Amino acid sequence: MSERKEGVLYVVATPIGNLEDLSARAVRTLAEVDAIAAEDTRHTQRLLKHLGIERPLLSLHEHNESGRVQQLQARLLAGEQLALVSDAGTPLISDPGFLLVRELRSAGCRVVPIPGPCALIAALSVAGLPTDRFTFEGFLPAKSAARQRQLEAGADREETRVFYESPHRIRDLLADVVTTLGERRVVLARELTKTFETLLDGSANSLLETMADDSQQTRGEFVVMVAGAPAADTAVDDAEGETMLAAMLTEGVGVKSAAAVTTRLLGGRRKQWYQLALALKERESPAE
């Protein structure tokens, strides 16, 4: 990078735990750029100190990102080489940087990826869930009602769904998975690449039981992977489901709750059971 023909922003992936995961290309890039934009300069300074690198740092986080765009664009137009890093993993993946990259590319600036660690990809590679198609949804809403709505919105998707979650909300998330998705297979990847890296596998209910027995399993940052809905052609006993729904509706159970219980016990698509429950409800209460 000694010949500066044009400014470049390097988007550099950094370790999610194990420092040995930092690539040689990433180390070289961080050592040679003119400055590094970091989510937390103190955190990045510790990484650079470990590497024996001294580079100017400036903060770029969710609260100041929009205000940094013109400043960094001007530096690139002046021919500088800059790097963007987050606290861990690949920038922009549930981390700051989207606004910056979008605006710089719109302005014709060159943006180059320096690939490396990413928690969701690392987790999927060892989960044993289908990875030919998956949906990454980042962090779910903090409040249970909103979280359940998002979980329900994707209940019929057949691909693996991936979320990030913090230790203080992991049990609440699992409880909402039980409520909305039933007995789906769930894989939790905890503290990836760190000393206490753990993979937990089972239904959301069984994982809650594991955490109740061992509170250590609630610590650390989580990647939560939930199996997709059964394929549309999966055989389901419609007659048994109709009988079950009718019995619950007779007892005063709501249509939505009856559909959720039937899905949990018999499988199939929740939307299918919901529509059948609606039809049964209308049949029992015909319009006058």
N, C-alpha and C positions, 0 to 999 in steps of 0.2 A: 504493500500500500504506500510505497514511497512516492510514486508518481500520482499526483492528484489531478485527474482529468475531470472528475465529477464527484459531487457529494454523494455519499451512500449512507443509508440507515441500515445497520445490521440488527436484525431481530434475533437475539441470542438466547437459546434455551440453557438454563442453569440447573444444577442438581436439585432433586426433590428431597434429598436426604444424604445419600452417599456421594461424597465429593469426587470419588473416582469415576463417576458417570459423566463428568464434564469432558467434552471432546477436546482433542488437541487443536482443532480448528477454532473452537470457541475460546480457548485460552489465548491463542495467537491473536484472534480478533480483539479481545478485550485489552490485550497488551498494546495494540497498535492504533486503536481509534483515538481521536482527539478528545472525546468525552463520552461518558456513559450516563444515559438517562435511566434512573433506577426507581422502582416502586418505593423502596425504603433504603435511603443512602447508607444508613448505619449497618443494615443487614448486608448490603452489597460490599461495603468497605471491609467487613470481616472476611468475605469470600476473596476479595482482591488481596488482602493481607496474607491469607493462606497461600495464595498463588505467587506471592512476591511481586505483585503488579501495583503500580501507582498511576492512577488516571484521575482527571477531574470528574467529579460526580455532580449531577443535578437531579432533583427529585421530579418524578412524574407519576402521579397517583390519581385516583378517581376524582379528587377534589380540585386538582389544578391542571388536569390534562388539556382541557380546551384552551387554557391560557398559555400553554407551552407551545402550541402548534406553530404560531408565526415565528417564535424565537428559534425553534429547531429548523424550520424551513429556511430561514435566513442563513443559518449556519451551513446547511447543506448546499444552498445556492452559492455560497462562498467557497465551496469545494471541500468542506470538512467531512471527515469520516466519523460517524456516531454509532453508538450501540444502544439498544433498548433491552433492558432485562427486568424481570419481575423478581419477587422474593424467592420463588422456586418454580421450576418447570418452564414451560413455553409461554412467553408473553402473549396476551390477548385471550388465552384459554381460561376464562373466568378470572382474568387479571386485566389491568389497564393496558391501553395501547391501541384499541380499535379506532378511536377518533383520530389519533395521531397518524396511524398508517393510512387510513382512508383519505385524510386530507392531503397528506404528502403525495400519495399516488395520484390523486386528482390533480395535483399541481405539477405532475410530471417528474417528481423526484424518484430516485431509484431506491427500492427497498429490497433487501436481500435476507432470506432466512438462513440462520445457522441452527439446524435442527438438533434435537437432543431429547432430554427427559421430558415426559409428559405423563402425569399421574393416570389420566383416564386410559391412555393407550397401554401403559405398563400393567394396569389392573386387568384390562380386557384380555391381555396376552396370556394370563394365567388363571382366568376365572373358570374356563370350561363352559362358557355360554356361547351361543352362536355370535360370530363377529362379522359375518358376511354383510350384515346390515345392523346398524345400531343408531340410537338417538341419544345425543348428549344434551342434557337439560340443565347442567350447572347446578347451582344451589337453588333448592326449592324455596318458596315463601316461608317466612318465619312463623306465621300464624297457621294453626291447624286447618281452619276452614279453607283458606286460600291454597294451602298445600294439598288438601284432599281434592279440591277442584282440578288442580293441575294433574294429579295422579289419575283422576277419573277421566279427564279429557283424553288421555292416551291409553286408556284401559284396553282398547281393542287392537292396539298396534301389535303386530307379530314380531317386530324386531326387539332386540335387547335394549333396555333403557338404562342410561347411566346418569348418576347424580353425584355431586359432591355434598358432603355434610360434615358439620362440626361436632365435636364430642358432646356438647351440652344439648344437642337436638337429635342425636342419633336414635334414641329410644322413641321419641315422639314421631319421627319419620317412620320407623318400623311399625309403630302402632297404627299409623295412617295407611300404611301399605296393607296391613291386615284388614282394615275397614273397607278399603276401596278395591283392592285387588285379590284378597283372599289368600289362598295357599300357593301363590307363585313362588318359584325358586328364587332366592336372593343370595347373592355373593357379596360379602363385605371385604374390601381390601383396606387394611389399617396400617398406618405408619410405613408405607411402601419404601423400600430400600434402606430403612433405618434398623436399629438394633432389635426393636420389638415388632418387626413386620409380621403381620398375621393375616391369614385368609380364613374367613368364617363362611360356611355354606349351609343353607337349609331354608326352611320357610321363615317368614318374618316372625311368626310366633315362636319357633324354636330358637331363633337368634335372640329374641327378647328373654327367653328362659336362660340362655347361655350367659347373657349379660347380668341377669339377676343373680346367677350363681358366682360370677366372676366379674366384679366391677372394673377390673383392669381392662376388660374388653371394650369398655366405653371410652377409653382414652385415645387421644391422637386424632389425626385427620382421616376421614373416610372417603373412599370411592364406593358408592353403592350401585350394584348392578342387579337389575330385576329382569327375570325372564319375560319374554314377550307373551302375548296372548296365544292360546292354542290356534293352530291353523284352522281356517274356515271349514275344512272338510273333516275335522276331528269328529268322530262319532260321539254323539251325546244322546242320552235317553230322553227324548222330548216328552214322552208320556209321563215318566217319573217326574220330570221337571214341572210339567203342567199340574200334576197332583200336588206337588210340594207348594207351588205358588198359590194354588187355589186354597189350600189349607191355611197358609199364612194370611192371605187376604181376608179370609173368613174370620180370622182371629183379630183383624184390625191392623195388621202390619202394613205399612205403607208400600206402595209399588216399588219405590227406589230401594228400600231396605230388603224387600222380598227378593228382588232381582240380585242384589249383592250377596245375600245368603245362598241363593240357588247356585250362583256362579262359584262361590267358595266351596260348596259341597259336591257339585256335579261337574264343574268345569264348563267349558264352552265360553261363549261371548256374553258379557254382561248386557250388552245392548240387545242381544237376541232375547234374553230372559226378561228384560225390561219391557220390550215391545209386547211379549206374550202376556206379561202381567197386566199391562194396560188394556189389552184386548179382553182378558178375563174380568177385569174390573168393570169395563164398559158393558160386558155381557150380563154381569150381575146387577148393574144399575142402569137399565135402559132409559133413554130420555123419554119423558112423558109427552 
